[in-house]
């Protein structure tokens, strides 16, 4: 599965934030929830229109961003 098949950017949807195709759910919402330790069952209960592949796609997207972009992290 390629994250590019599930994640889109459209300036007219959520101000251009990366969202899951066919929804208005930003990728950042899924990443924030996963980082907070929410279960996938609870995630899908809270966002029933979320594609089942969304958690894996969100993590793959984040991994690509981490490889391509360097953030200053204090020592």
N, C-alpha and C positions, 0 to 999 in steps of 0.2 A: 504494500500500500504506500502510495506517495502522498505526503501531506498536501501537495499542490492540488490534488484532486478534490480535497475537502475544504480547503481554506481559500477564501477569496478576499479581495480588497476592492471595494466600490465606493467612490467618494460620496455617493448618494445613500449609502447604508452605514449607519453608525459613524458618520463623519470620517469614513475611510479607514476605520480600524479593521484589522484582519478579523473576519467572521467566518463561521462555518457556512458553507454553501447552502442556500435556501433558508437560512435563519438570520436573526439579528443578534445572535449570541457571539460576543467577541471571544477570541481565543484566550485573551487575558483572563476572562472570567473562569474558564476551565482550568487554566494554569494556577490561578489564585486558589481555587477550590482544592485542587490536587495538592498544592503546597501546604494547605491548611490541614491536610489529612482526611478530607472528606472521602467517604467510600464512593465507588462508582455507582453503586445502587442509589445512594442518596443524591449523587450528581444527576442521574437520569430521572429521579423522582422530582427534583427541583427544576429540571430543564427537559421536559418530555419530548421536545422536538429535536433535541441534540442527536446527531447521528451516532450510532453505536461505536464507530471507529474514532470518534472525536478525541478521547483521552490520548490514544496513541498518536494521532495526528498532531495534537497540540504539543506533545513532548518532542516529536520529531522536528516540528517547526522551531521550538525553543532550542533544540540541539543545534540546528543549522544557524540560528541567530548567534548562539554562543561561539560557534566556530568562526563566524564571519565578522564579529564585532567584539572589540575589547572594551571592557568597562574598567575604570579605575577603581580598585578595591583597596581600601586602606589596610596597611599591614597591622 
